[in-house]
Amino acid sequence: MDEINLSINPSTLCNFRCDFCYLSPAELARRDRLDPERLLERLLEISRYRRIAHVDLYGGEVGLLEPAYWDELWRVLRVFYRERVNVVTNLSVAHPYFEREDVDLSVSWDYVARPRFEATLANLRALKRGVHVLVLASRRLLDLDAAELERFMRILDETPQVESVEIKPYSLNPHHPQPVRYRETETWIRRWIERAPGFRFELVNADLVARSLRREKRSWSDDHLYIDPSGALAVLDFDDEGRERFSRLASFDAYVDWTEREKRLIREHPTCSRCPHLGHCLSEHLQPVHADPGDSCNGLRGLLDDPPELCR
Ligand code: SF4
């Protein structure tokens, strides 16, 4: 049986209002959440087709959901999935599930680009466990001067809880659009990779580039499915202006059809069809290349055509 990676969003409620967020202010204030019974139905459906290989829980801020609700989610999840669950949090609040042994903790920490970054850092340093840090390459971070970037890297390196760091490219969204060019993101990630041999933590991006070049990384969406707070299956899609959005799907069969359309669209695209990295590039969600001719693409092709020394 083929495998599937699930990203489950129980709630979009959040206590932060980051200027890069993929959610609208109305969504960030919504208090409705995924009904565990609906989750059970969806997992039953999915597991008829695929073995669940990985689960992310993300939001919104999942730390705002009370432990009794987590217990219900966990009971349902454990029927279908016995491995560690990756929980993504802004770590603004402590939560009993964050220290559990069956949880991998990913902390979104964007230094000065995120509200209350110092308080969150204090929470991070109070943890009795290792964490994976996610950094979104938003406008504010791309604009850091050399001294500030150095300070950012040093803080991460001097925080023993930080075991690994991954820079995530900013993706244009309708609610918080930012002018970010792919080339800028590539240059910024390159700067981190060049520093990677000196870091105590693992820089995941270096490994991602190396795996793309070995054609081990896959960029298709046919192994990654979302469940949204309404309990619907969803995929990350793009509108005509290249802005990301979630599209709900009526069934697992509809998801399979969607992934076949994605492959057709990208394989027939004039740029991607001629690209040597097709199917293995650094894109997390492929989209037709919209960028201006002087820019790169969301597969960050510039990092693959001319890879940093460490990744060759
Ligand atoms: S690297 Fe860019 S051009 Fe190549 S397949 Fe990926 S998105 Fe398309």
Boltz pocket constraint, residues with backbone or C-beta under 6 A from the ligand:
constraints:
  - pocket:
      binder: B
      contacts: [[A, 271], [A, 272], [A, 275], [A, 276], [A, 277], [A, 278], [A, 279], [A, 281], [A, 282], [A, 283], [A, 286], [A, 287], [A, 289], [A, 297], [A, 298], [A, 299], [A, 300], [A, 301]]
      max_distance: 6.0
